[in-house]
Amino acid sequence: MELTIEKMIYGGDGLARLPSSSPSERSRAVFVPYVLPGERVEAAIIEERPGFARARPHEILKASPHRTQPPCPYFGSCGGCHYQHANYDEQRRLKAEILRETLRRTSKFELPVELQVHSSPPFGYRNRTRFHIETKPEFVIGYFRHGSHDLLPVRECPISSPLINQVLTQLWTLGSERKVPAEVAEVELFANAEDDRLLIELYLRTEVAGGERLTAFAGELAKRAPHVAGIVGFCPVAQRTRRSRNSKAQVTENWDSNSRAVVLFGDTGIRYTVDNDSYCVSAGAFFQTNRFLASLLVQVACGERRGSTALDLYSGVGLFTVPLARRFERVIAVESSPISVGDLKANVPANVKVSAQSAQAYLAGAVGRLKPDVIVADPPRAGLGPRVCESIAKLRPRELVYVSCDPATLARDLKQLTDSGLKIVETHLFDLFPQTFHIETCAVLRS
């Protein structure tokens, strides 16, 4: 069937509509990947659900002037990138438009100030990349195919750093020599800011790490990739069953902050430099993924703000905490991940108090006894949530800097925060993930 793409939506798909069969029926939404606004495509429906359908494009009948040739040979098969078929200027424009519309649709919310867009080099920007591994019937390392849990062999990843790609090549070589143990389910490669040192995290299929084969593999990998600072294995805490689109049940592993870590080679962490600050980042700890924009993100979030007390919520290893500590008499850093808390304590100066608990739990006891000048919050995809927003409003900070990685939860939270009396004075879109649909936003609010 022929479809005309109206616009792009958050998630990477284009929106088209199927005509209704009668005047009383609404047209049905169709979501189509790898298209651009204004294009006409020949597509086939691959999934139907109440109210919408999904389609796969077969031919571009009328191409957008912003369409370009994807540089990655896996684009369209790999599920990692969504926008390589659009030139980078169009990608930025689309993300700004999607952010505004998500705010408008989710919370009837219009940005009252100009949206400042900060660009990244479009390729080679990732400092952290995670690959899936299979060793039988033959060795394969790569990403899941688009819309499935089927593994696509990948020998290069253009959005990842050069060092990550070098180590990927070595993994393929070791795999072809049958030296990658069957226990290894996934591997995550984390490179430092200079892209000259790298930490490897192995996510294992077994609850017991170690053994001669696994230790020998780690040693051989470190020998062939001399930039490796350390290799750490993580044992699963549970197993679960997932079902791919071909309906075949697959048993998978689950790793979280309670997963047992075993050092297989070298160090347990790596030093990461942002501006003049050096951070210890251990295996399993979160850190910003774009190696080019971390410095600018810190500058916007911390700026030249000064005062008596700053509160850093979801502080991780202290990316914002450390620069805030130079500008405020005291900083309270709140983080719940045990791995990140360990790094946080090692990274911060003496005027920082670390609170190892969730933001919601900390704020429940802070209302009425704390008056922060500034709150910086960088929550996970779930956002702040109603209770944290309510507590922040009661604290009445002079400024709130909200760093968000999900437009929908940002829209929900901004509506509640502005209804409580806070006013948006700055909005920034950081394109931390070019070629993908992901959007990072920084909003500054004042009382």
C-alpha positions as CSV (number, residue, x, y, z in Angstrom):
1,M,0.0,0.0,0.0
2,E,1.0,3.6,-0.5
3,L,1.5,5.9,2.5
4,T,2.3,9.5,3.0
5,I,4.4,10.3,6.1
6,E,3.0,13.2,8.1
7,K,5.7,13.6,10.7
8,M,8.2,11.8,12.9
9,I,7.4,10.7,16.4
10,Y,9.5,9.9,19.5
11,G,10.8,6.4,19.0
12,G,12.2,6.9,15.5
13,D,9.1,6.0,13.4
14,G,7.2,8.2,10.9
15,L,3.5,8.6,11.3
16,A,1.1,7.9,8.4
17,R,-2.6,7.3,8.4
18,L,-4.9,4.6,6.9
19,P,-8.1,6.1,5.5
20,S,-11.3,5.2,7.5
21,S,-13.8,2.8,5.9
22,S,-16.7,5.1,6.9
23,P,-17.3,8.7,7.8
24,S,-18.0,7.8,11.4
25,E,-14.6,6.1,11.9
26,R,-11.3,7.8,12.7
27,S,-8.4,7.2,10.4
28,R,-5.9,4.7,11.9
29,A,-2.3,5.6,12.7
30,V,0.5,3.6,10.9
31,F,4.0,3.7,12.3
32,V,6.8,3.3,9.7
33,P,10.5,3.2,10.4
34,Y,13.3,4.7,8.2
35,V,11.2,7.3,6.6
36,L,11.0,11.2,6.7
37,P,8.2,13.7,6.8
38,G,6.6,14.4,3.4
39,E,7.8,11.1,1.8
40,R,5.5,8.8,-0.1
41,V,6.4,5.2,0.4
42,E,5.2,1.8,-0.7
43,A,4.8,-0.3,2.5
44,A,3.3,-3.4,3.9
45,I,1.5,-3.9,7.2
46,I,3.5,-6.2,9.5
47,E,1.5,-5.8,12.8
48,E,-2.1,-4.7,13.5
49,R,-3.4,-3.6,16.9
50,P,-6.5,-1.8,18.1
51,G,-6.1,1.8,17.0
52,F,-2.8,1.5,15.1
53,A,-0.7,-0.6,12.8
54,R,3.0,-1.0,12.0
55,A,4.4,-1.1,8.5
56,R,7.7,-1.9,6.8
57,P,8.7,0.4,3.9
58,H,9.6,-1.4,0.7
59,E,10.2,1.5,-1.7
60,I,10.5,5.2,-1.4
61,L,8.2,6.7,-4.1
62,K,8.9,10.3,-3.3
63,A,12.0,11.0,-1.2
64,S,12.6,13.9,1.2
65,P,15.3,16.4,0.1
66,H,16.9,15.7,3.5
67,R,17.3,12.0,2.8
68,T,21.0,10.8,2.6
69,Q,22.8,7.6,2.0
70,P,23.4,5.8,5.4
71,P,27.2,5.3,6.0
72,C,26.7,2.1,8.1
73,P,26.2,-1.2,6.2
74,Y,24.0,-2.5,9.0
75,F,21.5,0.4,9.0
76,G,18.0,-0.8,8.5
77,S,18.7,-4.2,9.8
78,C,20.3,-3.2,13.1
79,G,18.0,-1.8,15.8
80,G,20.5,0.6,17.2
81,C,20.2,3.6,14.9
82,H,17.0,5.2,13.5
83,Y,18.0,8.4,11.6
84,Q,21.1,7.6,9.4
85,H,19.0,8.2,6.3
86,A,18.6,11.9,7.3
87,N,21.3,14.5,7.1
88,Y,22.4,15.7,10.5
89,D,20.8,19.2,10.3
90,E,17.5,17.5,9.6
91,Q,18.0,15.1,12.6
92,R,18.5,18.1,14.9
93,R,15.4,19.9,13.5
94,L,13.3,16.7,13.9
95,K,14.4,16.2,17.5
96,A,13.6,19.8,18.5
97,E,10.2,19.4,16.8
98,I,9.5,16.1,18.5
99,L,10.5,17.5,21.9
100,R,8.1,20.4,21.5
101,E,5.3,18.3,20.3
102,T,5.8,15.7,23.1
103,L,5.5,18.5,25.7
104,R,2.4,19.8,24.0
105,R,0.7,16.5,23.5
106,T,1.6,14.9,26.9
107,S,0.9,17.9,29.1
108,K,-0.6,20.6,27.0
109,F,2.6,22.4,27.6
110,E,4.4,25.0,25.4
111,L,8.0,26.0,26.0
112,P,8.0,29.6,27.1
113,V,11.6,30.2,26.1
114,E,13.8,29.5,23.1
115,L,15.1,25.9,22.8
116,Q,18.9,25.9,22.4
117,V,20.2,23.0,20.5
118,H,23.7,21.7,21.1
119,S,25.2,19.4,18.4
120,S,27.7,16.6,18.6
121,P,30.0,15.1,16.0
122,P,27.5,12.7,14.3
123,F,29.7,9.6,14.4
124,G,32.4,8.1,16.7
125,Y,30.8,9.8,19.7
126,R,29.9,6.8,21.9
127,N,32.3,6.0,24.8
128,R,30.2,3.0,25.9
129,T,28.8,0.3,23.7
130,R,27.3,-3.0,24.6
131,F,27.2,-6.1,22.3
132,H,25.4,-9.4,22.5
133,I,27.4,-12.6,22.0
134,E,26.6,-16.1,20.9
135,T,29.2,-18.9,20.6
136,K,27.1,-21.7,19.2
137,P,26.7,-23.0,16.6
138,E,29.3,-20.4,15.6
139,F,30.7,-17.2,17.2
140,V,28.6,-14.1,16.6
141,I,28.9,-10.6,18.2
142,G,26.5,-7.8,17.4
143,Y,23.2,-6.1,18.1
144,F,19.6,-7.3,17.9
145,R,17.9,-6.8,14.6
146,H,15.3,-4.1,14.4
147,G,12.1,-5.1,16.3
148,S,13.4,-8.5,17.3
149,H,15.8,-10.5,19.6
150,D,17.5,-12.1,16.7
151,L,21.3,-11.3,16.7
152,L,22.8,-9.4,13.8
153,P,26.6,-9.9,13.4
154,V,28.3,-6.5,13.5
155,R,32.0,-6.0,12.7
156,E,32.0,-2.2,13.1
157,C,29.9,0.4,14.7
158,P,30.3,3.9,13.2
159,I,28.7,5.7,16.2
160,S,31.2,4.1,18.6
161,S,34.7,5.4,19.3
162,P,37.7,4.2,17.3
163,L,39.1,2.3,20.3
164,I,35.8,0.5,20.9
165,N,35.9,-0.6,17.2
166,Q,39.5,-1.8,17.6
167,V,38.5,-4.0,20.5
168,L,35.5,-5.3,18.6
169,T,37.8,-6.5,15.9
170,Q,39.9,-8.3,18.5
171,L,36.8,-10.0,19.9
172,W,35.9,-11.2,16.4
173,T,39.4,-12.7,16.0
174,L,39.2,-14.4,19.4
175,G,35.8,-15.7,18.5
176,S,36.9,-17.2,15.2
177,E,39.7,-19.0,17.2
178,R,37.0,-20.4,19.6
179,K,38.6,-18.6,22.5
180,V,35.5,-16.8,23.7
181,P,33.9,-18.8,26.5
182,A,30.2,-19.8,26.2
183,E,29.6,-18.2,29.6
184,V,29.9,-14.7,28.0
185,A,26.4,-13.4,27.0
186,E,27.2,-9.7,26.5
187,V,30.2,-7.5,26.6
188,E,30.3,-3.7,27.3
189,L,33.2,-1.6,26.2
190,F,33.8,1.7,28.0
191,A,36.5,4.1,26.7
192,N,37.9,7.1,28.5
193,A,37.6,10.7,27.3
194,E,40.9,10.5,25.4
195,D,39.9,7.2,23.8
196,D,43.2,5.6,24.8
197,R,42.1,3.4,27.8
198,L,39.2,1.0,27.9
199,L,37.3,-0.9,30.6
200,I,35.6,-4.2,29.6
201,E,32.5,-5.6,31.4
202,L,31.5,-9.2,30.7
203,Y,28.0,-10.2,31.5
204,L,27.9,-13.9,32.1
205,R,25.3,-16.7,31.6
206,T,26.4,-18.5,34.7
207,E,26.1,-17.6,38.4
208,V,29.7,-18.6,38.9
209,A,32.4,-16.5,37.4
210,G,36.0,-17.6,37.1
211,G,37.5,-20.8,35.8
212,E,40.6,-21.3,33.7
213,R,38.8,-20.7,30.4
214,L,37.3,-17.4,31.4
215,T,40.5,-16.2,33.0
216,A,42.6,-17.3,30.0
217,F,40.2,-15.4,27.7
218,A,40.5,-12.2,29.7
219,G,44.2,-12.4,29.7
220,E,44.4,-13.1,26.0
221,L,42.0,-10.2,25.2
222,A,44.1,-7.8,27.3
223,K,47.2,-9.0,25.5
224,R,45.8,-8.4,22.1
225,A,44.2,-5.1,23.1
226,P,46.9,-3.3,25.1
227,H,44.7,-0.3,25.8
228,V,42.5,-2.4,28.1
229,A,42.7,-1.1,31.8
230,G,40.6,-3.9,33.3
231,I,38.1,-6.7,32.6
232,V,35.3,-7.4,35.1
233,G,32.8,-10.2,34.9
234,F,29.2,-9.8,36.2
235,C,27.1,-12.9,37.3
236,P,23.4,-12.8,36.7
237,V,21.0,-12.3,39.7
238,A,18.1,-14.0,37.9
239,Q,17.0,-15.6,34.7
240,R,13.9,-14.6,32.7
241,T,12.1,-15.8,29.6
242,R,11.7,-13.4,26.6
243,R,9.8,-14.1,23.4
244,S,11.1,-12.8,20.1
245,R,8.8,-11.8,17.2
246,N,9.0,-15.3,15.8
247,S,7.5,-16.5,19.1
248,K,10.4,-18.6,20.1
249,A,10.9,-18.5,23.9
250,Q,14.4,-17.6,24.9
251,V,16.0,-17.8,28.4
252,T,17.9,-14.7,29.2
253,E,19.9,-13.4,32.1
254,N,19.2,-10.4,34.3
255,W,22.0,-8.2,35.7
256,D,21.5,-5.3,38.1
257,S,23.3,-3.5,40.9
258,N,23.2,-6.6,43.0
259,S,25.0,-8.7,40.4
260,R,28.3,-10.2,41.7
261,A,31.4,-8.7,40.1
262,V,34.6,-10.6,39.6
263,V,37.8,-9.0,38.5
264,L,39.3,-11.1,35.7
265,F,42.1,-8.7,34.7
266,G,43.6,-5.4,35.8
267,D,41.6,-2.6,37.4
268,T,38.0,-2.5,38.4
269,G,37.5,1.0,37.0
270,I,38.8,3.7,34.8
271,R,39.6,7.4,35.1
272,Y,37.5,9.7,33.0
273,T,38.3,13.4,32.6
274,V,35.8,16.1,31.9
275,D,37.4,19.6,31.7
276,N,40.0,19.5,34.5
277,D,38.1,17.1,36.7
278,S,39.0,13.4,36.8
279,Y,36.4,10.8,37.9
280,C,36.8,7.2,39.0
281,V,34.2,5.2,37.1
282,S,33.9,1.6,38.2
283,A,32.6,-1.3,36.1
284,G,28.8,-1.2,36.3
285,A,28.6,2.5,37.2
286,F,26.7,5.0,35.0
287,F,28.4,7.8,33.1
288,Q,27.4,10.0,30.3
289,T,27.8,8.2,26.9
290,N,28.7,11.1,24.5
291,R,32.5,11.7,24.8
292,F,32.2,15.1,23.0
293,L,29.4,16.8,24.9
294,A,30.0,15.9,28.5
295,S,31.9,19.1,29.1
296,L,29.3,21.3,27.6
297,L,26.5,19.5,29.6
298,V,28.4,20.2,32.8
299,Q,28.9,23.8,31.9
300,V,25.2,24.4,31.2
301,A,24.1,22.4,34.3
302,C,26.5,24.0,36.8
303,G,27.5,27.2,35.0
304,E,28.6,29.9,37.4
305,R,26.0,29.2,40.0
306,R,27.2,29.9,43.5
307,G,25.8,29.9,47.0
308,S,25.6,28.2,50.3
309,T,24.0,24.8,49.5
310,A,23.5,22.7,46.4
311,L,21.6,19.5,46.2
312,D,22.6,17.0,43.5
313,L,19.9,14.3,43.0
314,Y,20.7,11.1,41.1
315,S,24.3,12.2,41.2
316,G,26.0,9.0,39.9
317,V,29.7,9.1,40.3
318,G,29.6,12.9,40.7
319,L,29.7,14.4,37.2
320,F,27.9,17.5,38.5
321,T,28.8,17.2,42.1
322,V,32.5,17.9,41.7
323,P,32.2,21.2,39.9
324,L,29.3,22.3,42.1
325,A,31.6,21.7,45.2
326,R,33.9,24.4,43.9
327,R,31.1,27.0,43.8
328,F,29.0,26.1,46.9
329,E,29.9,26.0,50.6
330,R,28.4,22.5,50.8
331,V,26.9,20.0,48.4
332,I,24.6,17.1,49.2
333,A,24.9,14.3,46.7
334,V,22.1,11.7,46.6
335,E,22.7,8.4,44.8
336,S,21.1,4.9,45.4
337,S,23.4,2.6,43.3
338,P,26.0,1.0,45.5
339,I,28.6,0.9,42.7
340,S,28.1,4.6,41.9
341,V,28.1,5.5,45.6
342,G,31.5,4.0,46.0
343,D,32.9,6.0,43.1
344,L,31.1,9.1,44.3
345,K,32.7,9.0,47.7
346,A,36.1,8.6,46.1
347,N,35.6,11.5,43.6
348,V,34.2,14.3,45.8
349,P,36.0,16.8,48.1
350,A,35.4,17.2,51.8
351,N,32.5,19.8,51.5
352,V,30.3,17.1,49.9
353,K,28.0,15.0,51.9
354,V,27.0,11.7,50.2
355,S,23.6,10.3,50.9
356,A,23.3,6.7,49.8
357,Q,19.5,6.4,49.2
358,S,16.9,7.1,46.6
359,A,16.0,10.7,45.8
360,Q,12.4,10.2,47.0
361,A,13.6,8.8,50.3
362,Y,16.0,11.6,50.9
363,L,13.6,14.4,50.0
364,A,10.9,12.9,52.3
365,G,13.1,13.8,55.2
366,A,14.6,17.0,53.8
367,V,11.4,19.0,53.5
368,G,11.3,21.5,56.3
369,R,14.9,21.3,57.3
370,L,16.8,22.1,54.1
371,K,16.8,25.2,52.0
372,P,19.0,24.6,48.9
373,D,20.0,27.4,46.6
374,V,20.2,25.1,43.6
375,I,19.0,21.6,42.9
376,V,20.5,19.6,40.0
377,A,18.5,16.5,39.1
378,D,19.5,13.9,36.4
379,P,17.1,11.1,36.9
380,P,16.8,7.9,34.8
381,R,14.2,7.5,32.0
382,A,11.3,7.3,34.5
383,G,11.9,10.9,35.4
384,L,11.4,12.6,38.7
385,G,7.8,11.5,39.3
386,P,5.0,13.2,41.3
387,R,6.4,12.7,44.8
388,V,9.9,14.0,44.0
389,C,8.4,17.0,42.1
390,E,6.2,17.7,45.1
391,S,9.1,17.6,47.5
392,I,11.2,19.9,45.2
393,A,8.4,22.4,45.0
394,K,8.2,22.4,48.8
395,L,11.9,23.0,49.1
396,R,11.5,26.1,46.9
397,P,15.1,26.2,45.5
398,R,16.2,29.4,43.9
399,E,17.0,27.3,40.8
400,L,16.3,23.8,39.6
401,V,18.4,22.3,36.8
402,Y,16.5,19.3,35.4
403,V,18.5,17.0,33.0
404,S,16.1,14.6,31.3
405,C,16.6,11.7,28.9
406,D,12.9,11.1,28.1
407,P,10.6,13.8,26.7
408,A,7.4,12.2,27.9
409,T,8.4,12.0,31.6
410,L,10.0,15.5,31.3
411,A,6.6,16.8,30.0
412,R,4.8,15.2,32.9
413,D,7.3,16.6,35.5
414,L,7.5,20.1,34.0
415,K,3.7,20.5,34.1
416,Q,3.7,19.6,37.8
417,L,6.7,21.8,38.6
418,T,5.4,24.9,36.8
419,D,1.9,24.4,38.3
420,S,3.7,24.6,41.7
421,G,5.1,28.0,40.9
422,L,8.5,27.3,39.3
423,K,9.1,29.1,36.0
424,I,11.2,27.8,33.0
425,V,14.0,30.2,32.1
426,E,16.2,28.1,29.9
427,T,15.8,25.0,27.8
428,H,18.6,23.1,26.0
429,L,18.5,20.1,23.7
430,F,21.8,18.1,23.8
431,D,22.1,15.8,20.9
432,L,24.0,13.2,22.9
433,F,22.9,10.4,20.6
434,P,23.1,11.3,16.9
435,Q,21.6,8.9,14.4
436,T,19.1,7.6,17.1
437,F,15.8,8.9,18.3
438,H,17.1,9.6,21.9
439,I,16.8,13.2,23.2
440,E,18.6,14.7,26.2
441,T,17.1,17.9,27.6
442,C,18.2,20.4,30.2
443,A,15.6,22.7,31.6
444,V,16.4,25.5,34.1
445,L,13.6,26.6,36.4
446,R,13.5,29.4,39.0
447,S,11.2,30.3,41.8
